[in-house]
Amino acid sequence: MELLACEVYKANFGKMREKRIPFALPAGCETFAGAESLVSRTKDASSHMNNRILAKKLRPIWENSGERENLTADAQKVILFSQVKDKEGGGGKVSVELEISLERLNALIEARIREGVVNFFQSLYSAFKGREVYPIHIFLAGNSCRSPFVRKISRG
């Protein structure tokens, strides 16, 4: 979810910079040009909360729920924390209209799952290298295995 949040943050970086909205860069994400003042690897409170708010907003994409289509219908309004100080001296909240590309996020999810599947089979190969162990049965378990992304990758 954090990777999806990062992708949406990058895609809307102009708006984020304009409203001075900080963001905590999750593991596996690379920093990008111009983001040095707003994006950090440390998770201060407002950066961390912005990451969580975006991730929560994007959850229907991962869950493949009916709400996912609503995310791309119009610009999505989200309330995030800004570095601009409010009257009490803390970071204020601002409304931001985000553009969300469902196709781009689906491609990101599929690529990450594919990478995990490839890593799994490489590890499996290494574990059984030099041994005759046939057949090997792999059982998919857990809610993530119901994902259409996992089903697509496991068939191909």
SVG drawing of the C-alpha trace seen along z (x, -y; Angstrom):
<svg xmlns="http://www.w3.org/2000/svg" viewBox="-19 -32 42 70">
<polyline fill="none" stroke="black" stroke-width="0.4" points="0.0,0.0 2.9,-2.4 4.3,-1.8 0.9,-2.8 0.8,-5.9 4.3,-6.8 3.4,-6.5 0.3,-8.8 2.4,-11.3 5.0,-11.4 2.3,-11.7 0.8,-14.7 4.1,-16.2 3.4,-19.6 0.3,-20.0 2.2,-18.5 5.1,-20.9 2.7,-23.9 0.9,-23.0 4.2,-21.8 2.9,-18.4 5.7,-16.1 5.9,-12.4 7.8,-9.5 9.5,-7.5 8.8,-3.8 11.4,-1.1 11.8,-0.1 11.0,-3.6 13.6,-5.8 13.7,-9.5 13.0,-11.7 14.1,-15.1 12.8,-18.1 11.5,-16.1 14.4,-16.7 12.7,-19.3 9.4,-17.3 10.3,-13.6 12.4,-11.9 13.4,-8.4 12.6,-9.2 9.0,-9.1 8.2,-12.3 4.6,-12.5 3.1,-14.5 5.1,-12.6 4.0,-9.3 0.4,-10.3 0.3,-11.5 1.7,-8.2 -1.0,-6.3 -3.8,-8.6 -2.9,-8.0 -2.4,-4.3 -5.9,-4.0 -7.4,-5.9 -5.9,-3.5 -6.7,-0.3 -9.7,0.5 -7.3,0.9 -5.4,3.6 -8.6,5.3 -10.2,5.0 -13.4,3.8 -16.2,2.0 -14.9,-1.3 -11.8,-1.2 -13.7,-2.6 -14.7,-5.7 -11.0,-6.5 -10.5,-7.4 -13.9,-9.0 -12.9,-12.5 -10.0,-14.1 -10.0,-12.7 -10.1,-15.1 -7.9,-14.1 -7.0,-16.0 -3.3,-15.8 -0.9,-17.5 1.2,-20.4 4.5,-21.9 2.8,-25.3 2.3,-26.2 -1.1,-26.9 -2.0,-29.4 -0.8,-27.1 2.5,-26.6 1.9,-23.0 1.5,-21.7 -1.9,-22.5 -4.3,-20.3 -4.9,-21.1 -7.3,-19.7 -5.6,-18.3 -7.2,-17.0 -5.3,-14.0 -5.3,-12.5 -5.1,-8.7 -4.1,-6.4 -5.6,-3.0 -3.7,-1.5 -0.4,-2.8 -1.1,-1.5 -2.3,1.9 0.9,2.2 2.9,1.4 1.1,4.0 1.5,6.7 5.2,5.9 5.8,6.2 3.9,9.5 5.7,10.9 9.0,10.0 7.9,11.8 6.9,14.9 10.1,15.0 12.1,14.6 10.1,17.4 10.9,19.8 14.5,18.9 14.7,19.6 12.8,22.9 15.2,23.9 18.2,23.1 16.8,25.1 16.3,28.2 19.3,27.9 21.0,31.2 18.1,33.2 15.4,35.1 12.2,33.9 9.3,34.3 6.5,33.3 6.5,30.2 3.0,29.0 2.6,25.4 -0.5,24.3 -1.7,20.7 -3.1,19.6 -4.3,16.4 -6.4,13.5 -3.7,12.1 -3.9,15.3 -7.4,14.4 -6.1,11.3 -6.6,11.3 -3.0,10.2 -1.7,13.3 -4.1,15.5 -2.9,14.0 0.8,14.4 0.5,17.9 -1.2,19.1 1.4,17.5"/>
</svg>
